[in-house]
Amino acid sequence: MEKTLLIGDHILVSKFTYGIHIPNIIPFLNIKLFDDIVLFQKTPEHDDIIVFRYPKNESRDFIKRVIGLPGDLLEIRQQKVYINE
C-alpha cells in the first residue's frame, strides 16, 4: 500500500522546491513587465508530493502525489496503477 495523507494529518510545504517565480506583473496596475522567470528550476520526480491551487477555486489547495511524468505509460487495471509495464 502507498503512503497516504489522512484527514487531520499535518504537512510542511516548501514553495521554493521547484523554483522561485519572479513576479512579472504590477498588481494594482495589471501591467505585464516581462515573460515569466523561474530561478533554480527543478522538475517534479516520481513519488513527489505537490501542492497547488485548485484551478476552479483558487482558495482551495490540492495535494497530489506525482505518479507519471512526460513519456511514462500509465495503465489502470483492476483498480491498480501500472507505470511503464
Helices and strands as residue ranges (DSSP letters): E 20-22, E 25-26, E 31-32, E 37-39, E 49-54, E 57-65, E 74-77, E 80-83
